Amino acid sequence: MQYEQMGATGVFVSRIALGTMTFGGAGTLPWSLVGALDDKAADELVGLALDAGVNLIDTADMYAAGACEGILGRVLGPRRQDVLLATKVFARMGTGPNDLGLSRLWVTRALENSLRRLRTDHIDLYQIHSFDPLTPVEETLAALDDAVRQGKIRYIGASNLAAWQMMKFLGASQTRGLESFVSQQVYYSLAGRDIEREILPMAADRKLATLVWSPLAGGFLSGKFDRNGTSDDTARRALADFPPVDRERGWDIVDELRAVAARHGVSAARVAIAWTLARPGITSVIVGAKRPGQLTENLAATDLALTDEDLADLDAASAPPTPYPDWAQGAPEDRLPLHT
């Protein structure tokens, strides 16, 4: 396993992290489509990941309405000390008017609930799961800052924020002297490269760790799908179209992905994850699995060294159109002095 420094902290995290969205939720939608793994199956995946050197495990309170955290807390047991445990707060977790969001009231309550379900006295990385337009960022940060000072949180991060939203939080942390985000968790894949425009450059400038979710675009890049349909009717992408993918552009990406995979004699999924790991600014890629074989295949992506030709071919097939104002501002090298 390879390790990368987590942003500007002194902590190192495995380049592959274990995502746990497949844990729990049997009989309830949409979680039954994702995995609905029980304690025994989850324990096998956690053990496999830890044996491979994974030291970052990511979950969220909303996964399977809290059942995911509960399973993870039970199966970790004494292995809790071997991992950096990450979870999230924001989503609705009850029927009350305040059972969601990023208010001090809910952040404080949700954190206590997560600690109880995870059977731990602290969260290593506590992440807001989205942006709350109703709660001042200062209120959220103050609540998180209090929890850090109490020893209930080690570091804080954010997921699914636009660059301007992240900068709003970072600015408030600096001006108010409050705990600051050290990481961002974002969707990124060959089929979804939106973050390259503003979010990744912002993270590099602010020295934030970037953790990637869904590097296979919800299974679209797994090798199970092509223009003629799917080889696995039980695959999540066959049952739920998430995250959204431009299919016409996506099929060209899949064709190139298959070609590169054939050159190396590996799966398309392994190539897709290896491409994500090779991108500048990516700290760790979060992978989930329903079966041990899937997880083993995903973990092997760290050993796949794509050639310059591979990367160029994949980049060309997946390149998004240049948005405004980027095409109006020109490339950074255009600012370099002319040599005569």
C-alpha positions as CSV (number, residue, x, y, z in Angstrom):
1,M,0.0,0.0,0.0
2,Q,1.1,3.6,-0.7
3,Y,0.5,6.5,1.6
4,E,0.0,10.2,1.1
5,Q,0.2,13.1,3.5
6,M,-3.3,14.3,4.3
7,G,-3.2,17.9,3.2
8,A,-1.2,20.2,5.5
9,T,-1.5,17.8,8.5
10,G,1.2,15.4,9.6
11,V,-1.0,12.4,9.1
12,F,-0.5,9.9,6.3
13,V,-3.5,8.1,4.7
14,S,-3.6,5.1,2.4
15,R,-4.0,5.9,-1.2
16,I,-7.0,3.5,-1.3
17,A,-9.6,4.0,1.4
18,L,-12.5,1.7,2.2
19,G,-15.9,3.1,1.6
20,T,-18.7,1.5,3.6
21,M,-21.9,2.5,1.9
22,T,-22.5,-1.2,1.1
23,F,-22.9,-2.0,4.8
24,G,-26.5,-2.4,6.1
25,G,-29.9,-1.4,4.8
26,A,-31.4,-4.7,3.9
27,G,-35.0,-4.4,2.8
28,T,-34.9,-0.6,2.5
29,L,-34.4,1.5,-0.6
30,P,-32.0,2.8,-1.8
31,W,-29.6,0.9,0.5
32,S,-30.7,-2.5,-0.6
33,L,-29.6,-1.7,-4.1
34,V,-26.2,-0.6,-2.9
35,G,-25.2,-3.6,-0.9
36,A,-27.1,-4.3,2.3
37,L,-24.2,-6.3,3.7
38,D,-24.6,-7.8,7.2
39,D,-22.0,-7.8,10.0
40,K,-20.3,-11.0,8.8
41,A,-19.8,-9.8,5.2
42,A,-18.7,-6.3,6.4
43,D,-16.2,-7.9,8.8
44,E,-14.6,-9.8,6.0
45,L,-14.2,-6.7,3.8
46,V,-12.8,-4.6,6.7
47,G,-10.3,-7.4,7.5
48,L,-9.2,-7.7,3.9
49,A,-8.7,-3.9,3.6
50,L,-6.7,-3.6,6.8
51,D,-4.5,-6.6,5.8
52,A,-3.8,-4.8,2.6
53,G,-2.6,-1.7,4.4
54,V,-5.7,0.5,4.2
55,N,-5.8,2.8,7.2
56,L,-8.7,5.2,6.2
57,I,-12.3,4.0,6.5
58,D,-15.1,6.3,5.4
59,T,-18.7,6.2,6.3
60,A,-21.6,8.6,7.0
61,D,-24.5,8.8,9.5
62,M,-27.0,8.7,6.6
63,Y,-25.8,5.4,5.2
64,A,-28.6,2.9,5.8
65,A,-30.1,5.4,8.2
66,G,-27.3,4.9,10.8
67,A,-27.1,1.1,10.4
68,C,-23.8,1.4,8.4
69,E,-22.1,3.2,11.3
70,G,-23.5,0.6,13.7
71,I,-22.1,-2.3,11.7
72,L,-18.7,-0.6,11.3
73,G,-18.5,0.1,15.0
74,R,-19.3,-3.6,15.9
75,V,-16.9,-5.1,13.4
76,L,-13.9,-2.8,14.1
77,G,-13.7,-3.7,17.7
78,P,-10.1,-3.6,18.9
79,R,-9.0,-2.8,15.3
80,R,-10.3,0.7,15.9
81,Q,-6.9,1.9,16.9
82,D,-5.5,0.7,13.5
83,V,-7.6,3.0,11.4
84,L,-8.4,6.7,10.7
85,L,-12.2,6.7,11.0
86,A,-14.1,9.2,8.9
87,T,-17.8,10.0,9.0
88,K,-20.1,12.8,7.9
89,V,-23.0,15.0,9.1
90,F,-25.7,16.9,7.3
91,A,-28.5,14.6,5.9
92,R,-31.9,14.1,7.5
93,M,-31.8,11.5,10.2
94,G,-35.2,11.8,11.8
95,T,-38.7,13.4,11.3
96,G,-38.1,16.4,13.5
97,P,-37.6,19.9,12.0
98,N,-34.0,20.0,13.3
99,D,-32.9,16.5,12.5
100,L,-30.6,17.6,9.7
101,G,-28.3,20.4,8.5
102,L,-25.3,22.1,10.0
103,S,-26.7,24.0,12.9
104,R,-24.9,23.9,16.2
105,L,-27.9,22.0,17.6
106,W,-27.8,19.2,15.0
107,V,-24.0,19.0,14.6
108,T,-23.6,18.4,18.3
109,R,-26.4,15.9,18.5
110,A,-25.4,14.1,15.3
111,L,-21.8,13.8,16.5
112,E,-22.9,12.1,19.7
113,N,-25.1,9.7,17.8
114,S,-22.2,8.8,15.5
115,L,-19.8,8.3,18.4
116,R,-22.4,6.0,20.0
117,R,-23.0,3.9,16.9
118,L,-19.3,3.7,16.0
119,R,-18.5,2.7,19.6
120,T,-15.6,5.1,19.8
121,D,-14.7,8.2,21.8
122,H,-13.5,10.2,18.8
123,I,-13.8,10.7,15.1
124,D,-10.5,11.1,13.2
125,L,-12.1,13.0,10.3
126,Y,-15.5,14.6,10.7
127,Q,-16.9,15.9,7.5
128,I,-19.8,18.1,6.6
129,H,-21.7,16.2,3.9
130,S,-23.0,19.2,1.9
131,F,-23.6,22.9,2.1
132,D,-26.3,24.3,4.3
133,P,-27.6,27.6,2.9
134,L,-29.6,28.3,6.1
135,T,-26.9,28.0,8.7
136,P,-24.1,30.6,8.9
137,V,-20.7,29.0,8.3
138,E,-19.4,30.5,11.6
139,E,-22.1,28.6,13.5
140,T,-21.1,25.3,12.0
141,L,-17.4,25.9,12.5
142,A,-17.8,27.0,16.1
143,A,-19.6,23.8,16.9
144,L,-16.9,21.7,15.1
145,D,-14.2,23.7,16.9
146,D,-15.8,23.0,20.3
147,A,-15.8,19.3,19.5
148,V,-12.2,19.3,18.5
149,R,-11.2,21.1,21.7
150,Q,-13.2,18.5,23.6
151,G,-11.3,15.7,22.0
152,K,-14.3,14.2,20.1
153,I,-12.9,15.1,16.7
154,R,-9.3,15.1,15.5
155,Y,-9.7,16.8,12.1
156,I,-12.6,18.3,10.1
157,G,-13.3,18.2,6.4
158,A,-16.1,18.8,3.9
159,S,-17.7,16.9,1.1
160,N,-19.5,18.0,-2.1
161,L,-18.7,21.7,-1.7
162,A,-18.2,24.2,-4.6
163,A,-14.9,26.0,-4.5
164,W,-16.6,29.3,-3.4
165,Q,-18.4,27.5,-0.6
166,M,-15.1,25.9,0.7
167,M,-13.4,29.3,0.5
168,K,-16.2,30.8,2.6
169,F,-15.6,28.3,5.3
170,L,-11.8,28.6,5.1
171,G,-12.0,32.4,5.3
172,A,-14.3,32.3,8.3
173,S,-11.9,29.8,10.1
174,Q,-9.0,32.2,9.5
175,T,-10.7,35.4,10.5
176,R,-12.4,33.9,13.6
177,G,-9.5,31.7,14.7
178,L,-11.6,28.5,14.4
179,E,-10.7,25.0,13.4
180,S,-10.2,24.7,9.6
181,F,-11.0,22.0,7.1
182,V,-8.0,19.9,6.1
183,S,-9.7,17.8,3.4
184,Q,-12.4,17.7,0.8
185,Q,-14.3,14.6,-0.4
186,V,-15.5,14.9,-4.0
187,Y,-16.8,12.9,-6.9
188,Y,-14.2,12.4,-9.6
189,S,-13.9,9.9,-12.4
190,L,-13.0,9.5,-16.1
191,A,-16.7,10.1,-16.7
192,G,-17.0,13.1,-14.3
193,R,-14.0,15.5,-14.4
194,D,-15.9,18.7,-13.3
195,I,-13.7,19.3,-10.3
196,E,-10.7,20.0,-12.5
197,R,-12.0,23.5,-13.3
198,E,-12.1,25.1,-9.9
199,I,-12.3,22.6,-7.0
200,L,-8.9,20.9,-7.6
201,P,-7.0,24.1,-8.2
202,M,-8.6,25.6,-5.0
203,A,-7.5,22.5,-3.0
204,A,-4.0,22.7,-4.3
205,D,-3.8,26.4,-3.4
206,R,-5.2,25.9,0.1
207,K,-3.2,22.6,0.7
208,L,-6.3,20.5,1.2
209,A,-6.3,16.8,0.9
210,T,-8.6,15.5,-1.8
211,L,-10.5,12.3,-1.2
212,V,-12.3,10.9,-4.2
213,W,-15.7,9.1,-4.1
214,S,-17.1,6.9,-6.9
215,P,-14.0,6.6,-9.1
216,L,-16.0,4.1,-11.2
217,A,-18.9,6.5,-11.7
218,G,-21.3,4.2,-9.8
219,G,-20.1,1.2,-11.7
220,F,-20.4,2.8,-15.2
221,L,-16.6,2.3,-15.6
222,S,-16.4,-1.1,-14.1
223,G,-16.3,-3.0,-17.4
224,K,-19.8,-4.4,-16.9
225,F,-21.4,-1.8,-19.2
226,D,-21.2,-1.0,-22.9
227,R,-23.4,0.3,-25.6
228,N,-25.2,-3.0,-25.8
229,G,-26.2,-3.1,-22.1
230,T,-24.7,-4.8,-19.1
231,S,-23.2,-8.2,-18.2
232,D,-24.6,-7.9,-14.7
233,D,-28.2,-7.0,-14.1
234,T,-27.6,-6.9,-10.4
235,A,-25.0,-4.1,-10.7
236,R,-25.8,-0.9,-8.9
237,R,-25.6,1.2,-12.1
238,A,-28.2,-1.1,-13.7
239,L,-30.6,-0.4,-10.9
240,A,-29.8,3.3,-10.0
241,D,-28.4,5.9,-12.5
242,F,-26.1,7.6,-10.0
243,P,-23.9,9.6,-10.3
244,P,-25.2,11.1,-13.6
245,V,-23.2,10.3,-16.7
246,D,-23.4,11.7,-20.2
247,R,-23.9,8.3,-21.9
248,E,-22.9,9.4,-25.5
249,R,-19.6,10.7,-24.2
250,G,-19.3,7.9,-21.7
251,W,-19.3,5.1,-24.2
252,D,-16.3,6.6,-25.9
253,I,-14.5,6.6,-22.5
254,V,-15.5,3.0,-21.9
255,D,-14.1,2.0,-25.3
256,E,-10.7,3.6,-24.5
257,L,-10.8,2.2,-21.0
258,R,-11.2,-1.3,-22.4
259,A,-8.4,-0.8,-24.8
260,V,-5.9,0.3,-22.1
261,A,-7.0,-2.5,-19.9
262,A,-6.4,-5.0,-22.7
263,R,-2.8,-3.6,-23.1
264,H,-2.1,-4.4,-19.5
265,G,-4.2,-7.6,-19.2
266,V,-6.2,-6.1,-16.3
267,S,-9.8,-5.1,-15.7
268,A,-11.3,-1.8,-16.8
269,A,-12.1,-1.1,-13.1
270,R,-8.5,-1.3,-12.2
271,V,-7.4,1.1,-14.9
272,A,-10.2,3.6,-14.0
273,I,-9.0,3.7,-10.4
274,A,-5.3,3.8,-11.4
275,W,-6.1,6.8,-13.7
276,T,-7.7,8.6,-10.8
277,L,-4.8,7.9,-8.5
278,A,-2.4,9.3,-11.1
279,R,-4.2,12.6,-11.4
280,P,-2.4,15.6,-9.8
281,G,-3.7,16.6,-6.3
282,I,-5.5,13.3,-5.5
283,T,-4.7,12.1,-2.0
284,S,-6.8,9.0,-1.7
285,V,-9.5,7.1,-3.6
286,I,-12.4,5.6,-1.7
287,V,-13.6,2.3,-3.0
288,G,-16.5,0.2,-1.9
289,A,-17.4,-3.4,-2.6
290,K,-20.1,-6.0,-2.1
291,R,-17.7,-9.0,-2.4
292,P,-14.1,-9.7,-1.4
293,G,-13.1,-10.2,-5.0
294,Q,-14.3,-6.8,-5.9
295,L,-12.3,-5.2,-3.1
296,T,-9.2,-7.2,-4.0
297,E,-9.4,-6.0,-7.6
298,N,-9.9,-2.4,-6.6
299,L,-7.0,-2.5,-4.1
300,A,-4.7,-3.8,-6.9
301,A,-5.0,-0.4,-8.7
302,T,-2.2,1.0,-6.6
303,D,0.2,-1.5,-8.3
304,L,-0.8,-0.6,-11.9
305,A,1.6,1.9,-13.4
306,L,-0.1,3.5,-16.5
307,T,2.2,4.6,-19.2
308,D,2.3,8.2,-20.6
309,E,0.5,6.8,-23.7
310,D,-2.2,5.2,-21.5
311,L,-2.8,8.5,-19.6
312,A,-2.8,10.6,-22.8
313,D,-5.3,8.2,-24.5
314,L,-7.6,8.2,-21.4
315,D,-7.3,12.0,-21.0
316,A,-8.2,12.6,-24.6
317,A,-11.2,10.3,-24.6
318,S,-12.6,11.8,-21.4
319,A,-11.6,15.5,-21.8
320,P,-14.6,17.8,-21.0
321,P,-15.2,20.9,-23.0
322,T,-13.3,24.0,-21.8
323,P,-15.8,26.1,-19.9
324,Y,-16.1,29.9,-19.7
325,P,-14.2,31.9,-18.5
326,D,-11.3,29.5,-18.9
327,W,-11.3,29.7,-22.7
328,A,-11.4,33.5,-22.4
329,Q,-8.6,33.8,-19.9
330,G,-6.2,31.5,-21.8
331,A,-3.7,29.0,-20.4
332,P,-1.3,29.9,-17.6
333,E,1.7,29.5,-19.9
334,D,0.3,32.4,-22.0
335,R,1.4,34.7,-19.2
336,L,5.1,33.7,-19.5
337,P,7.5,36.2,-21.0
338,L,8.2,35.9,-24.7
339,H,11.7,34.8,-25.6
340,T,13.3,36.4,-28.6
